[in-house]
Amino acid sequence: MSEQLAVVLLGAAVAGFVQGLSGFGFAMTAVTFWIWVLEPRLVATLGVVGALAGQVFTVATSRRALEWRPLAPFLLGALAGLPLGLYLLPRLDVPLFKGVIGLLLVTLCPLMFLAPRLPPITRGGRVGDMLAGSVGGVMGGLGGATGVVPTLWCTLRGFDKDRQRGIIQNFNLAALSVTFACYLGTGIVTREMLPLCAAIVPALIVPSLIGRKLYLGISELAFRQVVLGLLTAGGMAMLASAAPVLQSRWLPG
């Protein structure tokens, strides 16, 4: 097994565990492994494929009821935001990709950890849902991380983790399906990517099941510490790697 394939499979397994535990986070977790050995468009494609496969598997086995009314504004927002993500992705090289995703992780993950301690937001519900969905659409186009900002928003609204998980899982399934279709239609997915796409699906299934079983008994605090701690650490590593390159590029001499 090549070193590249080993890193890809390890990233898929860890990200599958995180997605099973939290209901989101596959792409943002996997990118902290994959960006060190793969180029951004391949990272993004694998992130969308893995996240979508995990969501299909989870939804098929969890039998959650689909409620369209709370989901609709998130989905409308995602459709509005997705084109921007699709526009930006081909224009990001490795340092820029690391910088953008790393900055998002180190900003959003601590906010998600602190969010349950803040007073719930009681105004602007459906407009806020749409805005959160639109940011999720942008991040989905950049690499499949559709659920991070909608999850933060649901937490700020005071949703418990079961209600939040139900919304985010169905949102991710729909948004990732559209994102993958757009990747195919715009040529982001190439024939050379297909073997790795096929390899990550079986690698994530068992870890996802383990994460899901832990979710059933894990406390809210532990739930956030495990998932958000992993994502923040990965974001810091990406920023540390990208910063010198970007500094020399934008602040020469």
Helices and strands as residue ranges (DSSP letters): H 3-22, H 26-34, H 40-62, H 68-88, G 89-91, H 94-114, G 115-117, H 125-143, H 148-156, H 161-186, G 191-193, H 194-217, H 220-250
